[in-house]
């Protein structure tokens, strides 16, 4: 299943520049975002939250909770729920 998803992601990401119309490439980006990027990002967000829970005691002792929570929780959340569909400019 993972290999099939990676193959589809590769095909979608490499076929975008070959399309002549801008509307078609935007539609391709939206489809790739909804089918591949958002679900895999959601899983990554859950794993990041779990990593935050593990890292929290260390971050508290070093006084660096803010960068840890920003990197492991806030940025993945914003990438999944506040970013417009098909807009990958934040990944550049």
Helices and strands as residue ranges (DSSP letters): H 2-15, H 22-32, I 33-37, H 38-62, H 65-69, I 70-74, H 75-81, G 89-91
